[in-house]
Amino acid sequence: MFRLISLLLVMVTSCAFLGSLVGQNQEPIRVGIVGIDTSHAVAFTEILNNPEGKNHVAGARVVAAYPGGSDDIPASYERLPKFRQTLEEKYGVEIVSTIPELLERVDAVLLESVDGRKHLPQAKEIFKARLPVFIDKPLAADLDDARRIIELAKEGNIPFFSSSSLRFFHGIQRLINNEEIGAIRGADVYSPASLEPNHVDLTWYGIHGIESLYAVMGPWLQVGDTFLSSGRRGSRRRLGRRKNWNFSRAPRRRNRLWGPGDRRKEDRCIRSA
C-alpha cells in the first residue's frame, strides 16, 4: 500500500499549482479521505501520519475524512464505526459531514468507499475541486460507471489513478522487465474472489487477480479460461472466457483456498490461465 501512496504524492507534486505550494511553504500535503468504511482508510493514514511506522511515507498527512458508507453492504456498515473511532482517536483526523467540507481542507483526495456504486457520484463532487485523486478498487461497480469517471477526469483535466495494491507487490514487480526471466509469454494467476451482489463479475474482489495478470502481461493480453473454486476437491467450476464471466449463480460460502505459493487464502479464488 505504501507504494500506492508514494505514487499519489508524485502525482500531487507534479501538478504545477501544488508543486509550487509545497515548494514555497514546505508544509505536508493535506490529504482527505472520502469513505472510511474500509480498512484501507486506516492503513493509508497509518502510512502517512505515523513517522515511526516501518512503511512511513513522508510529505503528506491525512487531515480530514468524510465517512460515507452503504446501508446494504455489511462490510460497510458493520465496520465504519470502528474505523471512524480509530481515525479520530489514534490519528487525530477531523471527521466532516459533507464532501464539500472536506475539499475545503485538503490538497488531494483518497476516494476509499468500499462500495463501487458510490464512486461515480463521489468522484463528480471531488472533480469539481480539481484536486488530484486516488480511487481505490474497484474503480466502479460496473463498466459504464468506470468509463464515465474516466471521461469526466479527461474533460476536467483532473489527475487521478486507480489500482489494486497487488500490481505493486514485490513478487509481481520482480517479474516485470526481468532480464533473467526474459519475456513473459503466459501467466497462471490466482487470487481471492469473494462476491458482492451489487457488483458485477469480478469487480468486488477478483480485481486483485485481474490486475496482477495485466501487470505481468500488459494491457493487450488474451485471457483464456477462468475458473471459480471453493478450494475443495472437485469443486472447480469453469466460468469461460472473459466476455462470458458471470458469477450470478456462484456459491457464496466461505472456504479456505489453496494455490501455488499461497497457503492461507480465503473466500473464492479465480484462476485465469
PyMOL commands that set and color helices and strands:
alter all, ss='L'
color gray80, all
select helices_A, chain A and resi 2-14+16-25+39-49+74-77+80-89+99-103+116-127+143-156+165-168+170-175+207-217+242-244
alter helices_A, ss='H'
color red, helices_A
select strands_A, chain A and resi 29-34+60-66+94-95+108-111+133-136+160-163+189-192+226-229+237-240+256-259+262-266+269-272
alter strands_A, ss='S'
color yellow, strands_A
deselect
rebuild
show_as cartoon
